[in-house]
Amino acid sequence: MDAFVKKAIGFSSPNDEKILREFLKDEAKNIDKMKEKDLVNVLSNLSPKDHEITYTRLLFALSKCSNANLNVFANFTNKLFTQGTLLEEKFEVYFIGRKFAEACIMNVPMAGIRPLRAAIDRISRKDPNLLTPLHPRLLLLCILSKHYDIAQRLIETDKYAVEPQKRFGMKIKDYLEYYYYGGVVCCVNKRYKKALQCFFTVLTAPTDGNISRIQADAYRKYVLSSLIEKGEVSIPAKQQLTVGVLQKCRENAGQSYSKLNQAYKEPVEALKRKIFESKSVYESDDNWGLAKQVLRAKKMENVKQLRKTYITLSFADVAKFGDLSGVDEAKEFISEMIENQEINASINTEDKMVTFHDEEVPSDAEMTARIQAQIHEAFALSKKLKEVDEKIRAAPAFIKMTMGSTVRKDVVYTTGGQQENLKKKEQDDLREAIEKSKLER
């Protein structure tokens, strides 16, 4: 054991990386056979900053020990994720991250947030739009520990690239969980438009015709979020969501969800009665909070309709025309809307009146900043799509499929920029050959 540690530490120089990898490859079977106690002793003598490759390989072996002490394993992982560069052995890091998240879920979820954030930041430093297996784990830990602000910042960065599935990369379940948890976080933060995008992504994921539990749950939350955001259940176009998947989601959700769309068009009391009739169903689905937000959205929609017709109204008239229970609810509800910046209005408590104001228009500077941000995002996405397109076009499998013939091993397939240079060279050679043939005549 001491000899192993001495050799591992001796190969810590960047110039010795190749030798170190060969050494670890030769010792692979011995490392996998090491007992937990021995792995812990060796890891205790290594630094994730100075011996990252060896540290990661040994921690990977420790993560596969069925009887490993979770607290000890979590402490070693914490050091790796916060001190290492994580540029090497990335897929082993993903496996370790999964086990680390499981340990935190069983003990203290909040303890795993900082290390996983650090790991994601390091792995995604070159590509912030990369989706990894660590992302859904971090979102789940944030939900369990109620740190929704951290999770929201993670979701706001759109994902254009997915870590390959090879070895311990992304699996379809990771993909579904990331967008499902993302939708849940957005619902808690009342970002329903973004929540709909997340749940929609779950629903349109490739399927063999059978829906997963995650998709079924996402559909229920999609129905409620759509009513809150749009006042109706807006179902995606058929070309985006197959009829079979949609039908199975509806059947799985049950009558409590399918009839809610029609109930939303009825008066507030009728909608409230319908929601409370299915309270046990919504509670069992962990959707009771969302169901109550549907009722609130209906009331808010009624109040917003009033400002289109009236400038000033008494609380009594707001209650009457807005379908609220009375003066007290009208005052309380409008005050809450003003505080949440859901409506631009002012209240005169002495006269028991509310005055509606025109909605604030963003300044030119704000609009310019928004447009510039959107343009920057569009250019970034365009660049990403171009890179992917060039990789696909240069892939032998794609060339074989499009050409309808066997790929020749003696031909070097190039990317877009190289192809342009080759075309120019071919044209120059052709022109030179023509000129030469003229001289020879």
FENSULUR-V601575 format. One line per field, one symbol per residue. ss: DSSP state (a for helix, b for strand, c for the rest). phi: phi as a letter, one per 20 degrees, with the letter a starting at -180 (. if undefined). psi: psi as a letter, one per 20 degrees, with the letter a starting at -180 (. if undefined). Layout:
BEGIN
ss=???
phi=???
psi=???
END
This chain:
BEGIN
ss=caaaaaaaaacccaaaaaaaaaaaaacaaaaaaccaaaaaaaaacccccccaaaaaaaaaaaaccccccaaaaaaaaaaaaaaccccccaaaaaaaaaaaaaaaaaccaaaaaaaaaaaaaaaccccccbbcaaaaaaaaaaaacccaaaaaaaaaccccbbcccccccccaaaaaaaaaaaaaaaaacccaaaaaaaaaaaacccccccccaaaaaaaaaaaaaaaaaaccccccccccccaaaaaaaaaaacaaaacaaaaccccaaaaaaaaaacaaaaaacccaaaaaaaaaaaaaaaaaaacccccbbbaaaaaaacccccaaaaaaaaaaaaacccccbbbbccccbbbbcccccccaaaaaaaaaaaaaaaaaaaaaaaaaaaaaaacaaaaaaaaccccccccccccaaaaaaaaaaaaaaaaaaaaaaaaac
phi=.fffffffffeefgfegfffffffffegffffeffggfffffffeddfeecfffgffffffffeffdffffffffffgfffedeemedlfffffffffffffffffdcgffefffffffffffefebfeeecffffffffffffemefffffffffefddccfgfgldffdgfffffgffffffffffeldffffffffffffefgbeoeeefffffffgffgfffffednaeeegfffecffffffffffffnffefefffffeeggfffffffffdgfffffemcfffffffffffffffffffffddecbfgfffffeemdfrfffffffffffffelebdbcddffelccdedfffegfgfffffffffffffffffffffffffffffefgffffffembffffedeedegfffffffffffffffffffffffff
psi=ghhggggghhkiqhijgggghgghghjghhghiqrggggggghhjqpighlgggggghhgghhiphkqohggghgggggghihrhkiqlhhhhggghghgggghhhenhhhiggghgggggghjhhnijpprihghgggghgghjkmhgghghghhoqoiqppqiqdkbprhhggghghghghgghghjkmhghghgghhhghjqpqjhqqrhghghhgghggghggghijroopqqhihoqhgggghggghhrhhhhihghhhirrghgggggghhkghghghjkjhghhhhgghhgghggghhhihhqgpqqhghghghjlrhagghgggghgggghjkiqorqpohgilqppprqqppqrhggggggghghgghggggggghgggghgghiphggggghhkrpppijpoprrgghgghgggggggggghhghhhghh.
END
